[in-house]
Amino acid sequence: MGSHFSPESIPKSQTVALVRELGGPVEFKDDYPVPVPGANEVLAKVLYTGVCQSDLHTKSGTAASADGTPITQIKLPHIGGHEGIGRIVSLGPGCENDPDLHIGDLVGIRFSSRICRRCEFCLAGTEQYCIRSTNHLHHEDGSFQEYIALDAGYLTLLPQDVDPVVIGPVLCAGVTAYKAVLNANVRAGQWLVVVGAGGGLGHLAVQYAKAQGASVLGVDTGAEKRDFVLSLGATGFIDFALTNPIEKVKEITNGGAHAVVVTAGNAKAFSHACEMLRVGGTLSCVGIPPGRPHLETPISTIVIKGLKITGNLVGSLSECMEAVELVRRGIVKPNVIVRPFKELPKAYEEMEKGDISGRIVLKIAAD
């Protein structure tokens, strides 16, 4: 239980950031109803939330589905946010006697909020692909609000000693970067390249790769990003605006990297990423560029070099908790820029320009 937490009266209305139509502006509404937790739900007061590139794509109506077409089946008005952290303030019916649930406990607000627990993916521990799931990004109100109702049966119960300021981005960007590194399957001492290394996802991928023992090369642009990425423990930095990253990677690694993780949401970052790999290397795809971009690697290259290509859609709850634990121990340190809640539109503007090193976190309420 939070050391400074005390029970409070729950208001009937709250402030939320909503979008009335895809592509429309963010509107702050101060009289939005506070949800009442239903059966097997808890109500949490949102403290902080990260701002993800996916939130921007969803707001803009450019979020891509599995076939590359825009996702249009989104709850409107839309309240985004899916990397939040809050404290339980109320227990719904059926939760009163649950020994794991306590008023004041820290909980996470993640991309996957509700799963069926019965399909082949849930049974296999890959429930992020649940075929019957809903999620806060598209179908429910997310963490850009002061209070949120969460499914108690699939609740992200966090260690109570984590720092709520930094842990929110770990619940999406962190677990996604962690999963991408795991899927890259690198051994200690092998070369792993992170494309977009200075961004919200990229800076975490650099650190999770270092935690696996990899030698990391960061690809991004600008002196500020260079200094930032090297400060995270990267072995080297390649400025794609000043040099050909493919040739530079081959030069540094003596023939190509064992793995490349692309976190940038830019089509150009993906198009020739496979060319950075050595024989048997793995391309681990994370960022989702808008539209329907394609890899431009010849099939013959993939076949003859024995390359592997993998995609990474967040991770399971178990993998999320592993990513959180590495942050809790101080092995991975998210770089966050804390802003007031109502600076969400400004955060979106900065994300569109690509000016951010690390992750923007909005302070929703005092702890």
Secondary structure, DSSP 4 states (H G I P E B T S, - for coil): --TT----PPPSEEEEEEBSSTTPPPEEEEEEEPPPP-TTEEEEEEEEEE--HHHHHHHHT--B-TTSSBP----SSB----SEEEEEEEE-TT-TT-TT--TT-EEEE-SEEE--S-SHHHHTT-GGG-TT-EETTTTS--SSBSEEEEEGGG-EEPPTTS-HHHHGGGGTHHHHHHHHHHHHTPPTT-EEEEETTTSTTHHHHHHHHHHTT-EEEEEE-SHHHHHHHHHTT-SEEEETTTS-HHHHHHHHHTS-EEEEEE----HHHHHTGGGGEEEEEEEEE----SS-------HHHHHHHT-EEEE-----HHHHHHHHHHHHTTSS---EEEEEGGGHHHHHHHHHHT--SSEEEEE-S--
